[in-house]
Amino acid sequence: MTHILTLVASDNNPPLTERHFREAASILPHYNLSQTGKTNWLDKHKAGEITISDSAQTALIAHLRETFAADKIDFFITPAKKRQKKLLLADMDSTIASTETLDELAAHAGIKDKISAITAKAMEGKLDFKAALRERVGLLKDLPVSALNETLEKTVLNPGARTFARTMRAQGATCVLVSGGFTFFTQALAEKSGFEFNHGNTLVIENDKLTGSVGEPILDKFAKVHFLEEYMEKLGIGPEECLTIGDGANDIPMLKKAGLGIGYRPKNAVLEEVHNAILYGDLTAALYAQGYGSKYFKTL
């Protein structure tokens, strides 16, 4: 089955040229693949694509990553059919948002380093997600609600996040923000970035202070797959028409379930499981992966 190999240059690094496509084409035969069409430029020197004879093997992905690392070029290999997705399900922390909101909240309690260490292990899949979340929130007991507002004010979107979501909506896709973080943040950041729907965990608050508890049930990696399946059913579509994106180990099941799962600045556990990743560029690379050039990009 025909697939598309898309190359995307990152800002402030060497521009994309025909040389990069020739390098890719020279690698393909080693994995029983071949280029089957000429270069199609989505944006000259920024992003382009070629058709290839079939899907990629893990060995080819590793070879391409090593080849394009020097020039910091991201690449994606996707089926040619149903390439432009009808559903986007995105993680929030360190994907759409530039930070881990719980870690930043912990700074107000003077324990950011302690909580960040737990978060890092959880995102690498070294800790049970639910247990790690309960532990971290427990350490924030009695933190005032004002700290939530201050954290939200300082939280910024990752480059390209707004363009990513709003372009997909303009093209008719349903955009959903799903997080193991908290609805206090998902609601605000979904609105800010252009997502239609959002889901997250709930912080229990009493007398304008955190109780140190998380509302049940806790959303984990399986909840993300549940929401993916729920929205697919509502839209009457299959996994091949879905795009998921995230960075941590708890995102792996949804990344592997979707027709196009993309790791954004992925943790090692994700990079080992998922072929498509944005290692160098911004979130608009996920638009190029679907064949959208900048003429389609929407920011408002």
PASEBA-1860 file (N, C-alpha, C; in nm, 3 decimals):
! residues 300
1> MTHILTLV> 0.084/-0.119/0.000/0.000/0.000/0.000/0.087/0.125/0.000 ~ 0.052/0.220/-0.083/0.130/0.343/-0.095/0.128/0.424/0.034 ~ 0.245/0.474/0.072/0.261/0.560/0.189/0.328/0.691/0.146 ~ 0.322/0.788/0.235/0.383/0.919/0.211/0.495/0.941/0.313 ~ 0.612/0.978/0.263/0.722/1.020/0.351/0.728/1.172/0.345 ~ 0.703/1.235/0.458/0.704/1.381/0.469/0.826/1.425/0.549 ~ 0.899/1.522/0.496/1.013/1.580/0.567/0.980/1.725/0.603 ~ 1.015/1.765/0.726/0.986/1.901/0.773/1.109/1.958/0.840
9> ASDNNPPL> 1.158/2.070/0.787/1.272/2.139/0.848/1.226/2.216/0.971 ~ 1.316/2.234/1.066/1.284/2.311/1.186/1.344/2.451/1.175 ~ 1.285/2.545/1.246/1.331/2.684/1.239/1.475/2.698/1.285 ~ 1.546/2.792/1.223/1.685/2.824/1.259/1.782/2.708/1.239 ~ 1.744/2.618/1.148/1.830/2.506/1.111/1.835/2.499/0.958 ~ 1.921/2.414/0.901/1.934/2.410/0.754/1.799/2.391/0.686 ~ 1.775/2.460/0.574/1.650/2.444/0.500/1.642/2.307/0.435 ~ 1.521/2.266/0.407/1.498/2.138/0.340/1.528/2.154/0.191
17> TERHFREA> 1.602/2.058/0.135/1.640/2.064/-0.006/1.616/1.929/-0.073 ~ 1.633/1.926/-0.203/1.621/1.801/-0.277/1.724/1.698/-0.230 ~ 1.836/1.748/-0.179/1.939/1.657/-0.128/1.883/1.566/-0.019 ~ 1.801/1.622/0.068/1.745/1.542/0.177/1.654/1.431/0.123 ~ 1.580/1.463/0.017/1.494/1.361/-0.042/1.577/1.255/-0.115 ~ 1.686/1.297/-0.177/1.774/1.198/-0.241/1.835/1.105/-0.136 ~ 1.872/1.162/-0.021/1.927/1.078/0.087/1.823/0.975/0.132 ~ 1.700/1.021/0.149/1.594/0.929/0.191/1.573/0.820/0.086
25> ASILPHYN> 1.568/0.861/-0.041/1.544/0.765/-0.149/1.655/0.660/-0.158 ~ 1.778/0.702/-0.124/1.890/0.608/-0.130/1.885/0.505/-0.017 ~ 1.817/0.539/0.091/1.806/0.450/0.206/1.697/0.346/0.185 ~ 1.589/0.385/0.120/1.470/0.299/0.107/1.498/0.158/0.053 ~ 1.580/0.142/-0.052/1.602/0.007/-0.106/1.662/-0.092/-0.006 ~ 1.733/-0.041/0.093/1.791/-0.130/0.194/1.682/-0.200/0.276 ~ 1.559/-0.145/0.269/1.448/-0.201/0.346/1.334/-0.245/0.252 ~ 1.374/-0.280/0.129/1.281/-0.331/0.028/1.168/-0.232/-0.004
33> LSQTGKTN> 1.202/-0.105/-0.001/1.108/0.000/-0.036/1.166/0.084/-0.149 ~ 1.081/0.162/-0.214/1.128/0.249/-0.320/1.044/0.376/-0.326 ~ 1.104/0.481/-0.380/1.030/0.604/-0.406/0.946/0.584/-0.532 ~ 0.819/0.629/-0.527/0.730/0.605/-0.640/0.676/0.734/-0.703 ~ 0.729/0.848/-0.663/0.684/0.974/-0.722/0.783/1.085/-0.695 ~ 0.766/1.195/-0.767/0.855/1.309/-0.750/0.824/1.385/-0.621 ~ 0.917/1.471/-0.583/0.898/1.553/-0.464/0.783/1.650/-0.484 ~ 0.693/1.652/-0.386/0.584/1.750/-0.383/0.612/1.846/-0.269
41> WLDKHKAG> 0.637/1.972/-0.303/0.669/2.071/-0.199/0.540/2.127/-0.138 ~ 0.530/2.114/-0.006/0.418/2.175/0.067/0.449/2.321/0.095 ~ 0.573/2.348/0.135/0.628/2.483/0.149/0.776/2.473/0.114 ~ 0.817/2.544/0.010/0.954/2.532/-0.040/1.056/2.552/0.072 ~ 1.149/2.459/0.081/1.259/2.460/0.178/1.214/2.440/0.323 ~ 1.083/2.422/0.345/1.031/2.397/0.479/0.975/2.256/0.493 ~ 0.890/2.217/0.399/0.826/2.085/0.409/0.793/2.032/0.270 ~ 0.813/1.902/0.252/0.782/1.837/0.126/0.758/1.689/0.148
49> EITISDSA> 0.720/1.620/0.042/0.683/1.479/0.057/0.710/1.402/-0.072 ~ 0.728/1.272/-0.053/0.738/1.180/-0.165/0.652/1.058/-0.134 ~ 0.605/0.992/-0.238/0.533/0.867/-0.216/0.634/0.753/-0.214 ~ 0.607/0.655/-0.127/0.694/0.538/-0.119/0.607/0.413/-0.128 ~ 0.669/0.301/-0.158/0.595/0.182/-0.197/0.519/0.112/-0.086 ~ 0.560/0.132/0.040/0.490/0.061/0.149/0.523/0.128/0.281 ~ 0.476/0.070/0.392/0.498/0.126/0.525/0.641/0.100/0.573 ~ 0.675/0.163/0.684/0.812/0.158/0.734/0.832/0.050/0.839
57> QTALIAHL> 0.954/0.000/0.845/0.994/-0.092/0.950/1.071/-0.012/1.055 ~ 1.081/-0.070/1.174/1.151/-0.002/1.283/1.295/0.030/1.246 ~ 1.359/-0.060/1.174/1.499/-0.038/1.134/1.512/0.083/1.042 ~ 1.417/0.100/0.951/1.419/0.215/0.861/1.400/0.344/0.940 ~ 1.309/0.344/1.036/1.285/0.463/1.118/1.413/0.504/1.188 ~ 1.482/0.408/1.247/1.608/0.438/1.317/1.711/0.495/1.220 ~ 1.718/0.440/1.099/1.813/0.486/0.998/1.783/0.630/0.957 ~ 1.654/0.660/0.934/1.615/0.795/0.895/1.640/0.895/1.008
65> RETFAADK> 1.612/0.855/1.130/1.636/0.946/1.244/1.784/0.983/1.254 ~ 1.869/0.884/1.236/2.013/0.911/1.243/2.057/0.999/1.126 ~ 2.001/0.975/1.009/2.039/1.051/0.890/2.001/1.198/0.901 ~ 1.882/1.226/0.954/1.832/1.363/0.955/1.857/1.438/1.085 ~ 1.922/1.373/1.181/1.947/1.438/1.310/2.037/1.560/1.297 ~ 2.139/1.552/1.213/2.235/1.663/1.201/2.168/1.793/1.156 ~ 2.072/1.782/1.063/2.002/1.901/1.014/1.870/1.925/1.086 ~ 1.844/1.845/1.188/1.723/1.859/1.270/1.596/1.864/1.185
73> IDFFITPA> 1.582/1.761/1.106/1.465/1.747/1.020/1.374/1.638/1.076 ~ 1.247/1.673/1.094/1.148/1.574/1.135/1.092/1.504/1.012 ~ 1.049/1.380/1.030/0.989/1.307/0.919/0.871/1.224/0.969 ~ 0.781/1.195/0.876/0.661/1.119/0.907/0.635/1.023/0.792 ~ 0.592/0.902/0.824/0.552/0.806/0.722/0.408/0.767/0.750 ~ 0.319/0.799/0.657/0.176/0.781/0.677/0.113/0.715/0.555 ~ 0.006/0.639/0.575/-0.066/0.585/0.459/-0.121/0.698/0.373 ~ -0.122/0.677/0.244/-0.172/0.781/0.153/-0.324/0.798/0.167
81> KKRQKKLL> -0.394/0.689/0.199/-0.540/0.696/0.213/-0.579/0.758/0.347 ~ -0.685/0.837/0.345/-0.741/0.900/0.465/-0.633/0.970/0.546 ~ -0.551/1.044/0.477/-0.435/1.108/0.539/-0.472/1.227/0.627 ~ -0.574/1.301/0.585/-0.617/1.418/0.661/-0.725/1.375/0.760 ~ -0.694/1.389/0.887/-0.772/1.325/0.992/-0.897/1.404/1.032 ~ -0.995/1.330/1.080/-1.122/1.390/1.121/-1.134/1.407/1.272 ~ -1.039/1.349/1.347/-1.041/1.362/1.492/-0.899/1.383/1.542 ~ -0.880/1.484/1.623/-0.752/1.510/1.691/-0.774/1.493/1.840
89> LADMDSTI> -0.698/1.405/1.901/-0.699/1.388/2.046/-0.558/1.417/2.095 ~ -0.543/1.521/2.178/-0.410/1.566/2.219/-0.394/1.566/2.370 ~ -0.277/1.529/2.413/-0.235/1.544/2.552/-0.213/1.693/2.578 ~ -0.220/1.734/2.705/-0.201/1.876/2.738/-0.059/1.907/2.784 ~ -0.020/1.855/2.901/0.108/1.893/2.961/0.226/1.851/2.877 ~ 0.315/1.945/2.849/0.436/1.924/2.769/0.407/1.886/2.624 ~ 0.280/1.900/2.583/0.244/1.878/2.443/0.178/2.004/2.388 ~ 0.056/2.031/2.428/-0.008/2.157/2.390/0.041/2.269/2.481
97> ASTETLDE> 0.051/2.243/2.609/0.112/2.338/2.703/0.261/2.311/2.712 ~ 0.338/2.416/2.738/0.484/2.403/2.736/0.541/2.343/2.864 ~ 0.458/2.331/2.968/0.506/2.283/3.097/0.417/2.170/3.150 ~ 0.462/2.109/3.259/0.379/2.018/3.336/0.309/2.104/3.441 ~ 0.178/2.127/3.425/0.109/2.222/3.511/0.114/2.183/3.658 ~ 0.113/2.054/3.688/0.120/2.012/3.828/0.256/2.047/3.888 ~ 0.360/2.031/3.810/0.494/2.067/3.859/0.503/2.217/3.887 ~ 0.446/2.297/3.798/0.449/2.442/3.817/0.365/2.483/3.937
105> LAAHAGIK> 0.254/2.414/3.958/0.171/2.440/4.075/0.249/2.409/4.203 ~ 0.330/2.305/4.197/0.409/2.266/4.314/0.510/2.373/4.354 ~ 0.549/2.456/4.258/0.644/2.563/4.290/0.588/2.657/4.395 ~ 0.455/2.672/4.396/0.392/2.760/4.495/0.400/2.702/4.635 ~ 0.420/2.571/4.642/0.434/2.507/4.772/0.581/2.485/4.808 ~ 0.670/2.529/4.718/0.813/2.516/4.744/0.865/2.375/4.729 ~ 0.791/2.289/4.656/0.833/2.150/4.642/0.835/2.107/4.495 ~ 0.865/2.200/4.406/0.864/2.168/4.263/0.963/2.057/4.230
113> DKISAITA> 1.083/2.064/4.283/1.184/1.962/4.251/1.138/1.823/4.292 ~ 1.075/1.815/4.408/1.030/1.686/4.458/0.920/1.628/4.370 ~ 0.824/1.711/4.332/0.713/1.664/4.249/0.757/1.641/4.106 ~ 0.848/1.724/4.056/0.898/1.707/3.919/0.968/1.572/3.902 ~ 1.038/1.530/4.005/1.108/1.401/3.999/1.009/1.286/3.987 ~ 0.897/1.297/4.059/0.793/1.194/4.051/0.729/1.197/3.913 ~ 0.701/1.318/3.862/0.640/1.333/3.730/0.728/1.271/3.622 ~ 0.858/1.299/3.628/0.950/1.247/3.527/0.947/1.095/3.522
121> KAMEGKLD> 0.946/1.031/3.639/0.942/0.885/3.644/0.809/0.832/3.590 ~ 0.700/0.902/3.622/0.569/0.859/3.574/0.560/0.870/3.423 ~ 0.615/0.979/3.367/0.607/1.000/3.222/0.696/0.903/3.145 ~ 0.797/0.849/3.211/0.880/0.746/3.148/0.823/0.607/3.169 ~ 0.710/0.600/3.241/0.647/0.471/3.263/0.709/0.391/3.375 ~ 0.786/0.458/3.460/0.856/0.387/3.569/0.774/0.381/3.697 ~ 0.661/0.455/3.701/0.572/0.454/3.817/0.429/0.434/3.770 ~ 0.347/0.375/3.855/0.205/0.365/3.826/0.147/0.506/3.821
129> FKAALRER> 0.077/0.539/3.712/0.031/0.676/3.691/-0.065/0.721/3.800 ~ -0.164/0.639/3.833/-0.262/0.679/3.933/-0.198/0.701/4.070 ~ -0.113/0.609/4.109/-0.046/0.621/4.239/0.043/0.745/4.243 ~ 0.113/0.771/4.133/0.201/0.888/4.126/0.120/1.017/4.133 ~ 0.004/1.019/4.068/-0.081/1.139/4.070/-0.133/1.164/4.211 ~ -0.182/1.060/4.275/-0.232/1.076/4.412/-0.122/1.125/4.506 ~ -0.002/1.070/4.488/0.110/1.110/4.574/0.142/1.258/4.555 ~ 0.149/1.301/4.430/0.185/1.440/4.403/0.079/1.538/4.454
137> VGLLKDLP> -0.047/1.506/4.429/-0.154/1.595/4.474/-0.161/1.596/4.627 ~ -0.134/1.483/4.689/-0.133/1.477/4.835/-0.032/1.572/4.897 ~ 0.078/1.594/4.827/0.182/1.685/4.876/0.138/1.831/4.866 ~ 0.030/1.857/4.794/-0.017/1.995/4.775/-0.135/2.030/4.866 ~ -0.162/1.946/4.963/-0.272/1.971/5.056/-0.260/2.110/5.119 ~ -0.372/2.181/5.123/-0.385/2.315/5.182/-0.329/2.428/5.095 ~ -0.287/2.395/4.973/-0.244/2.500/4.882/-0.366/2.584/4.843 ~ -0.359/2.716/4.848/-0.477/2.799/4.815/-0.510/2.797/4.666
145> VSALNETL> -0.639/2.818/4.636/-0.685/2.821/4.497/-0.614/2.930/4.418 ~ -0.573/3.036/4.485/-0.503/3.145/4.416/-0.379/3.095/4.343 ~ -0.318/2.988/4.395/-0.199/2.931/4.330/-0.235/2.871/4.194 ~ -0.357/2.816/4.183/-0.403/2.763/4.055/-0.414/2.875/3.952 ~ -0.474/2.985/3.993/-0.488/3.099/3.902/-0.354/3.155/3.859 ~ -0.261/3.165/3.952/-0.128/3.218/3.920/-0.054/3.124/3.825 ~ -0.069/2.993/3.847/-0.005/2.895/3.758/-0.062/2.903/3.618 ~ -0.194/2.915/3.609/-0.259/2.925/3.478/-0.213/3.049/3.403
153> EKTVLNPG> -0.201/3.160/3.471/-0.158/3.285/3.408/-0.019/3.273/3.347 ~ 0.066/3.190/3.409/0.204/3.176/3.362/0.220/3.062/3.260 ~ 0.116/2.982/3.241/0.125/2.869/3.149/0.111/2.917/3.005 ~ 0.206/2.881/2.921/0.203/2.922/2.781/0.187/2.799/2.691 ~ 0.133/2.822/2.574/0.118/2.715/2.476/0.250/2.688/2.406 ~ 0.270/2.564/2.366/0.386/2.532/2.285/0.374/2.597/2.147 ~ 0.487/2.629/2.084/0.483/2.690/1.950/0.401/2.607/1.851 ~ 0.312/2.675/1.782/0.231/2.609/1.681/0.102/2.546/1.732
161> ARTFARTM> 0.080/2.546/1.865/-0.037/2.478/1.921/-0.167/2.537/1.869 ~ -0.177/2.669/1.872/-0.301/2.734/1.828/-0.325/2.710/1.679 ~ -0.222/2.723/1.600/-0.235/2.700/1.455/-0.274/2.556/1.426 ~ -0.215/2.463/1.499/-0.243/2.321/1.484/-0.391/2.292/1.505 ~ -0.443/2.330/1.620/-0.583/2.299/1.653/-0.680/2.374/1.562 ~ -0.654/2.501/1.539/-0.750/2.582/1.463/-0.750/2.546/1.315 ~ -0.636/2.504/1.264/-0.633/2.459/1.124/-0.712/2.330/1.108 ~ -0.695/2.238/1.201/-0.769/2.113/1.191/-0.919/2.136/1.204
169> RAQGATCV> -0.958/2.226/1.292/-1.101/2.257/1.303/-1.154/2.321/1.174 ~ -1.071/2.408/1.116/-1.112/2.473/0.990/-1.130/2.372/0.878 ~ -1.058/2.260/0.889/-1.068/2.154/0.789/-1.174/2.050/0.826 ~ -1.250/2.079/0.931/-1.363/1.993/0.967/-1.335/1.888/1.071 ~ -1.218/1.888/1.132/-1.184/1.789/1.234/-1.240/1.829/1.370 ~ -1.272/1.730/1.450/-1.310/1.750/1.590/-1.182/1.746/1.673 ~ -1.164/1.846/1.761/-1.039/1.857/1.837/-1.066/1.844/1.986 ~ -0.999/1.748/2.049/-1.024/1.715/2.189/-0.894/1.717/2.268
177> LVSGGFTF> -0.893/1.788/2.379/-0.778/1.792/2.469/-0.807/1.697/2.585 ~ -0.723/1.597/2.602/-0.742/1.499/2.709/-0.615/1.491/2.792 ~ -0.629/1.504/2.925/-0.510/1.513/3.008/-0.524/1.433/3.136 ~ -0.410/1.380/3.180/-0.402/1.323/3.313/-0.387/1.434/3.416 ~ -0.380/1.559/3.365/-0.378/1.677/3.452/-0.518/1.715/3.493 ~ -0.543/1.844/3.508/-0.667/1.883/3.575/-0.755/1.975/3.491 ~ -0.887/1.958/3.511/-0.985/2.033/3.434/-0.970/2.184/3.453 ~ -0.919/2.226/3.567/-0.896/2.369/3.588/-0.809/2.425/3.476
185> FTQALAEK> -0.713/2.346/3.432/-0.622/2.389/3.325/-0.673/2.349/3.186 ~ -0.729/2.228/3.173/-0.771/2.184/3.040/-0.879/2.274/2.982 ~ -0.971/2.320/3.066/-1.080/2.405/3.017/-1.025/2.536/2.962 ~ -0.935/2.598/3.037/-0.880/2.728/2.996/-0.788/2.714/2.874 ~ -0.704/2.611/2.874/-0.609/2.596/2.764/-0.676/2.544/2.637 ~ -0.783/2.468/2.651/-0.858/2.426/2.533/-0.917/2.548/2.464 ~ -0.974/2.636/2.542/-1.032/2.758/2.485/-0.924/2.846/2.422 ~ -0.812/2.856/2.489/-0.704/2.942/2.440/-0.644/2.890/2.309
193> SGFEFNHG> -0.634/2.760/2.297/-0.567/2.701/2.180/-0.663/2.665/2.066 ~ -0.793/2.652/2.097/-0.888/2.624/1.991/-0.947/2.485/1.989 ~ -0.929/2.409/2.098/-0.991/2.277/2.107/-1.138/2.291/2.145 ~ -1.223/2.207/2.086/-1.366/2.213/2.114/-1.403/2.149/2.247 ~ -1.337/2.039/2.279/-1.373/1.962/2.397/-1.249/1.935/2.482 ~ -1.271/1.914/2.611/-1.158/1.883/2.699/-1.201/1.791/2.811 ~ -1.106/1.709/2.855/-1.131/1.616/2.965/-1.004/1.609/3.051 ~ -1.023/1.600/3.182/-0.908/1.589/3.271/-0.952/1.539/3.408
201> NTLVIEND> -0.859/1.534/3.499/-0.889/1.497/3.636/-0.936/1.619/3.715 ~ -0.995/1.592/3.831/-1.053/1.700/3.912/-0.981/1.711/4.045 ~ -0.937/1.831/4.076/-0.879/1.859/4.207/-0.992/1.885/4.306 ~ -0.988/1.820/4.421/-1.090/1.842/4.523/-1.053/1.967/4.603 ~ -1.147/2.062/4.608/-1.122/2.191/4.673/-1.228/2.214/4.781 ~ -1.184/2.253/4.897/-1.274/2.289/5.006/-1.221/2.414/5.074 ~ -1.310/2.510/5.099/-1.271/2.634/5.167/-1.155/2.703/5.095 ~ -1.162/2.702/4.958/-1.062/2.769/4.875/-0.920/2.713/4.892
209> KLTGSVGE> -0.913/2.586/4.931/-0.784/2.520/4.943/-0.793/2.379/4.886 ~ -0.679/2.329/4.837/-0.675/2.191/4.790/-0.680/2.097/4.910 ~ -0.760/1.991/4.897/-0.769/1.894/5.007/-0.656/1.791/5.001 ~ -0.586/1.787/4.887/-0.484/1.686/4.868/-0.538/1.560/4.803 ~ -0.664/1.568/4.757/-0.727/1.452/4.695/-0.762/1.481/4.549 ~ -0.774/1.372/4.472/-0.814/1.380/4.331/-0.949/1.314/4.318 ~ -1.040/1.379/4.242/-1.171/1.320/4.219/-1.160/1.189/4.144 ~ -1.246/1.096/4.178/-1.249/0.966/4.110/-1.358/0.965/4.002
217> PILDKFAK> -1.345/0.886/3.897/-1.229/0.802/3.866/-1.115/0.885/3.806 ~ -0.993/0.839/3.827/-0.876/0.909/3.774/-0.855/0.872/3.628 ~ -0.835/0.974/3.546/-0.806/0.951/3.404/-0.660/0.911/3.388 ~ -0.637/0.796/3.327/-0.501/0.748/3.302/-0.487/0.716/3.154 ~ -0.385/0.638/3.119/-0.360/0.607/2.978/-0.476/0.531/2.914 ~ -0.546/0.453/2.992/-0.658/0.378/2.937/-0.779/0.468/2.916 ~ -0.792/0.572/3.000/-0.900/0.668/2.983/-0.884/0.743/2.850 ~ -0.759/0.771/2.812/-0.736/0.840/2.686/-0.783/0.755/2.568
225> VHFLEEYM> -0.759/0.626/2.574/-0.808/0.535/2.470/-0.960/0.530/2.473 ~ -1.017/0.532/2.593/-1.162/0.531/2.607/-1.224/0.652/2.538 ~ -1.167/0.770/2.561/-1.220/0.891/2.498/-1.201/0.886/2.346 ~ -1.088/0.831/2.303/-1.064/0.817/2.159/-1.174/0.731/2.097 ~ -1.202/0.619/2.160/-1.305/0.529/2.108/-1.443/0.593/2.114 ~ -1.469/0.668/2.220/-1.599/0.734/2.238/-1.624/0.837/2.127 ~ -1.522/0.917/2.097/-1.538/1.018/1.993/-1.542/0.955/1.854 ~ -1.469/0.846/1.834/-1.478/0.775/1.706/-1.620/0.726/1.682
233> EKLGIGPE> -1.681/0.672/1.787/-1.817/0.621/1.774/-1.914/0.735/1.744 ~ -1.897/0.848/1.813/-1.985/0.963/1.790/-1.974/1.014/1.647 ~ -1.852/1.013/1.593/-1.828/1.066/1.459/-1.848/0.962/1.350 ~ -1.860/0.836/1.390/-1.877/0.729/1.292/-1.754/0.706/1.207 ~ -1.636/0.713/1.270/-1.510/0.696/1.198/-1.427/0.585/1.263 ~ -1.324/0.542/1.192/-1.234/0.441/1.244/-1.101/0.501/1.286 ~ -1.013/0.421/1.345/-0.883/0.469/1.392/-0.799/0.534/1.283 ~ -0.816/0.488/1.158/-0.735/0.540/1.048/-0.764/0.687/1.020
241> ECLTIGDG> -0.873/0.740/1.073/-0.908/0.881/1.052/-0.880/0.966/1.175 ~ -0.797/0.912/1.266/-0.767/0.982/1.391/-0.620/1.016/1.403 ~ -0.593/1.128/1.465/-0.457/1.171/1.498/-0.450/1.190/1.649 ~ -0.353/1.128/1.713/-0.328/1.150/1.855/-0.185/1.201/1.871 ~ -0.165/1.282/1.974/-0.032/1.338/1.996/-0.006/1.353/2.146 ~ 0.114/1.317/2.188/0.150/1.327/2.329/0.297/1.301/2.349 ~ 0.341/1.313/2.474/0.484/1.302/2.502/0.523/1.193/2.599 ~ 0.429/1.149/2.684/0.466/1.059/2.793/0.420/0.916/2.776
249> ANDIPMLK> 0.467/0.831/2.867/0.434/0.688/2.860/0.285/0.663/2.868 ~ 0.212/0.747/2.942/0.068/0.727/2.954/-0.006/0.762/2.824 ~ 0.066/0.817/2.726/0.006/0.847/2.596/0.024/0.733/2.496 ~ 0.110/0.638/2.526/0.144/0.534/2.429/0.022/0.457/2.377 ~ -0.070/0.411/2.464/-0.185/0.337/2.409/-0.267/0.416/2.308 ~ -0.291/0.545/2.334/-0.370/0.623/2.237/-0.289/0.653/2.111 ~ -0.158/0.668/2.126/-0.074/0.693/2.009/-0.073/0.572/1.916 ~ -0.074/0.453/1.974/-0.070/0.332/1.893/-0.208/0.293/1.839
257> KAGLGIGY> -0.311/0.343/1.903/-0.448/0.311/1.859/-0.486/0.390/1.734 ~ -0.440/0.515/1.725/-0.479/0.602/1.614/-0.407/0.569/1.485 ~ -0.468/0.606/1.374/-0.403/0.587/1.244/-0.274/0.665/1.233 ~ -0.270/0.781/1.297/-0.148/0.862/1.303/-0.126/0.905/1.448 ~ -0.031/0.841/1.513/0.008/0.876/1.649/0.144/0.944/1.644 ~ 0.152/1.065/1.700/0.275/1.143/1.693/0.327/1.173/1.833 ~ 0.452/1.140/1.856/0.517/1.179/1.981/0.571/1.321/1.967 ~ 0.536/1.409/2.060/0.588/1.546/2.057/0.694/1.560/2.164
265> RPKNAVLE> 0.819/1.588/2.122/0.932/1.589/2.216/0.919/1.468/2.310 ~ 0.907/1.349/2.252/0.867/1.232/2.331/0.974/1.183/2.428 ~ 0.925/1.130/2.539/1.013/1.061/2.633/1.063/0.934/2.564 ~ 1.173/0.879/2.615/1.234/0.762/2.551/1.136/0.646/2.537 ~ 1.051/0.628/2.638/0.955/0.518/2.632/0.862/0.532/2.513 ~ 0.827/0.655/2.478/0.739/0.681/2.363/0.815/0.661/2.234 ~ 0.935/0.713/2.227/1.014/0.705/2.105/1.043/0.560/2.065 ~ 1.050/0.473/2.163/1.074/0.331/2.136/0.951/0.262/2.076
273> EVHNAILY> 0.833/0.321/2.098/0.709/0.256/2.057/0.643/0.319/1.935 ~ 0.673/0.446/1.909/0.601/0.522/1.807/0.697/0.568/1.697 ~ 0.661/0.543/1.573/0.748/0.579/1.460/0.749/0.728/1.431 ~ 0.633/0.791/1.434/0.623/0.932/1.396/0.643/1.022/1.517 ~ 0.733/1.120/1.504/0.764/1.206/1.618/0.808/1.344/1.571 ~ 0.774/1.444/1.652/0.825/1.579/1.632/0.937/1.599/1.733 ~ 1.059/1.589/1.684/1.175/1.601/1.771/1.232/1.742/1.771 ~ 1.215/1.814/1.662/1.284/1.942/1.644/1.192/2.061/1.615
281> GDLTAALY> 1.088/2.039/1.537/1.002/2.148/1.494/0.891/2.178/1.592 ~ 0.799/2.266/1.550/0.685/2.298/1.635/0.564/2.212/1.595 ~ 0.451/2.238/1.658/0.335/2.153/1.639/0.272/2.161/1.499 ~ 0.309/2.262/1.421/0.258/2.267/1.284/0.314/2.154/1.199 ~ 0.421/2.089/1.247/0.474/1.973/1.174/0.367/1.865/1.160 ~ 0.276/1.857/1.258/0.168/1.757/1.251/0.068/1.791/1.141 ~ 0.062/1.917/1.101/-0.021/1.956/0.987/0.046/1.915/0.857 ~ 0.176/1.940/0.846/0.251/1.897/0.728/0.241/1.745/0.710
289> AQGYGSKY> 0.241/1.671/0.822/0.232/1.526/0.816/0.103/1.479/0.750 ~ 0.001/1.566/0.751/-0.127/1.534/0.688/-0.139/1.594/0.547 ~ -0.033/1.661/0.502/-0.035/1.716/0.368/-0.083/1.860/0.360 ~ -0.098/1.927/0.474/-0.139/2.067/0.474/-0.016/2.158/0.465 ~ -0.012/2.245/0.364/0.090/2.347/0.357/0.044/2.471/0.433 ~ 0.131/2.570/0.447/0.099/2.688/0.527/-0.019/2.768/0.472 ~ -0.054/2.751/0.346/-0.168/2.824/0.290/-0.299/2.782/0.358 ~ -0.297/2.666/0.425/-0.414/2.619/0.496/-0.414/2.662/0.644
297> FKTL> -0.301/2.712/0.693/-0.288/2.737/0.836/-0.381/2.848/0.882 ~ -0.444/2.824/0.998/-0.535/2.919/1.061/-0.485/2.951/1.201 ~ -0.483/3.078/1.236/-0.442/3.119/1.371/-0.554/3.186/1.447 ~ -0.661/3.221/1.379/-0.773/3.290/1.445/-0.900/3.207/1.433
END
